[in-house]
Amino acid sequence: MTDTRDEVVVYWRPGCPFCIALRLRLRRTRLTYREVNIWQDPKAAAFVRSLADGNETVPTVDVAGHPLVNPSKRRLLATVRDHAPHLLPG
């Protein structure tokens, strides 16, 4: 996996309604983020499992090294403001 200390990474999988909802909400913001399908990236799936008691709970979001499991858009954006404000749109 790549170094995520200076980015927002959304880990998701196809068919997940929570992933669909969060990704749609994020597209309405101007936040720059990277999406990773855990079914196509075994290391990403292992990372998600390491945070969620061995489960592949998605969406999981890494905000500049601060992981969130199944966050709301509000919580995700608050975490960006707290830990990576430079990633917010100007």
Buried (B, 14 or more C-beta within 10 A) or exposed (E): EEEBEEBBBBBBBEEBEEBEEBBEBBEEBEBEBEEBBBEEBEEBBEBBBEBBEEEBBBBBBBBBEBBBBBBEBEEBBBBBEEBBEEBBEE
